[in-house]
Every structure is written in C-alpha cells, then in structure tokens.
Amino acid sequence: MLVREVVPMAFGIGAMGVAGWVFTTWLRVKNGYPLEDGWGGAVYPKTNDETVERVKLLGAENAQLRAEMGAVKDRLATIERIVTDSSYRLDREIDTLRGPAN
C-alpha cells in the first residue's frame, strides 16, 4: 500500500523537476543568457574557419546594403523636395488649365 502512494508522488516530483528545468532554460534563451552544461560551464556555439568567413561575408554584405540604403534615402529626399516644390505645383496647375493634349 505504501508503494502505491510513494511511486506516483516520486514520479510527480521528478516530472515537476524536469518541467522546472525546461522552463528556466526557456527563460534563459528568451532573455539572452548563455546556456550552461551539466557542470555549470557556459555552452557557446563552436566556431571554425567556415563560420568566421561566413560572418565576414555577411558583415561586408551588410555594409554594402547600408550604403545602398543611404543612397536610396538621399534620392528619395531629393524627389520629395522636387515634388513638394511650389514651382512644380504651379507648372502642374498650368498644365491642367491648358486642357487635355490632343
């Protein structure tokens, strides 16, 4: 009779321990804390030459895309300035007063 009561309780305690471990690991990952191995040492991703080269290539591509995005922003600012210019608006109003082109 005692075994029937102890086994489910021990199983429940073990399940709660595993669930707590999973929850704390999830919280660490979610908040950016490093994961730990069984001895408390931090687990970091392994790096090799291919990974380092890939990071360099991605950094170069990122810099190129940022420069291109800056050029696009400059062009857009110029176009906005031209479109909102009062002389452009005046020319457009004159063209509409002239009527449709035949």
LINSULNOR-V773875 format. One record per pair of residues at least 12 apart in sequence whose C-alpha atoms are under 10 Angstrom apart, sorted by the first residue. I is the first residue (numbers start at 0). J is the second residue. Records with the same first field share a line. If there is no record, write none. Layout:
# LINSULNOR-V773875
I=J ; J
This chain:
# LINSULNOR-V773875
none
